[in-house]
Amino acid sequence: MPDNSKWALALGYAGVMPVAGLLVLAWSDATWQHQAVSSATIYAALILSFLGGIHWGFATSGFASSKHFLISVVPSLWAWAAFAGPDFYTLLGVILGLVVFFVYERQCTLVNRFPDWYLPLRLRLTLGLSLALGGLLPLTHH
């Protein structure tokens, strides 16, 4: 089996770049500030939903029990629920969702099925994305 870690690493880091770019835009141009915060929050919510898709894939492939179908929809529902509040709480909710799902993944029964590089990469991406999103929190009105 080919080593896909280089692809995962490159695409994972590339996936953080839109939020980092929006962070810079939000702090440098007041005209685009609200749009940049909103776009970064939506993008991060999509990433949170994507993380659930990983568990859906494990469940459909037979590598995980059927309970992982239920677990796989939690990130999407969490992201959706986060949008119920004002921007500050939405952003905070998405950050919390990214962190909570990482903590879950560290202790879930599938951990032995993850490639060796997966959790270290998830940690770095979760930290990078959470820090970039956290940099937007002061720009929201709550």
N, C-alpha and C positions, 0 to 999 in steps of 0.2 A: 504494500500500500504506500502511495506517495506521501511524503511529509508535507502536509498542508499548513503547517504552522507559519511559514513565511507569508502565505497568502492571508491567513487570518490576522497576523500581526499588521501587515501593510493595510489591509482593508479596515481593520479595527481602528488603527490610528487615523486613517483617512476619515472614518466615521465621526471622529471627535472634532475634526477641523471645521465643519460648518458652525458648530456652537462656539468654538474659539473665535472664528471670524465674526460671528454675530455679536460676541462679547466686545470685541474691539470696535465694531461699528456702533453698538449701543452707547459706549462710553465716549466715542469721538464725534458723533453727529446727533445732536438733539432732535433733529428733524426725523431721523430714522429710529430713534430710541425705542418707542413703543412697538413698532413693527419688528425690530430686531429681537426684543424680549419675547414677543409673541411667537415669532418664527422659531426661536431657539427652544421655547417650551414645547411647542408642537413637535418639533423634530425629536426632542428627548423623549417625549411620550411615545412616539413611534418606535424608538429604540427599545424602550421598556416593553412594548408589545412584542417586538421582535424576539426578545429574550424568552418570552413564553413560547414562541414558535419552536425554539430549540427543544423544549420539553414535549411539545406536541409531536415533533419528529421522533423523539425517543419512544413515545407511546405508540405511534403508528408503526414503527419498525419492529416492535415487540421487545425492545431492550428495557422497557419499563412497564410497570403495572398500569392498569386502566385508570388508576387515580391520577396519573400524570396528565390525562386529558383535562381533568378538573384543575390541576395545578397550572397547566399551561395557559389557561384563560385568565388567571388571577392578575398577571401584569397588565393586560389590556383593560380589564375592569378597573384596576387601581388607577391607571392613567386616565381613563374616562371619568372616574369619580373625582379625580384631582381637579378637573376643569369646572367643578361646581362652585368654586369659590373665586374670590378676587385673585388677580395676577400673582401677588406675593405667595398666597397659600397654594395656588396651583403649582407654581414653580417649586415651592418647598415640598409639596406632595409628590411631584415627579422625582425630585432628588431622593426623597425618603424611599420611594418605590424602588429606585435603582439599587440603593444600599440594602434594603430589606431583602430583595430578591437575590442579591449576591450572598448575603448571610445564609439565606435558605439553601442556595446551591452548594455552599461549603459543607453543609451538614446533611444534604439529602442522600437518599440511597443510591442515586445515580453517580455519585462522586467517583466511584471506581470505574465508571464507564467513560468519563470525560478523558480526552487526551491530556497528557501531562502538562501541556502548555496552556490549557483552557483557563483554569482558575487563576494562575498568575496574570494572564492577559486580561481576564475579566476584572481583576482587582485594579490593574493600572487604568483600564478604560473607565471603570466606575469612578475611580478617584479623579481622573482627568475631566470627565464629563460633569461630575458633581461639583468640582471646583469652578469650572467654567460657568455652570449654571448658578452657583453660589455667588459668583461675581456680578450676576445680574440682579440678585435680590435687592440691593440698595436702590435700584432704578425703578422698582415697582412701587405702587401706591397701595398701602394697606391701612 
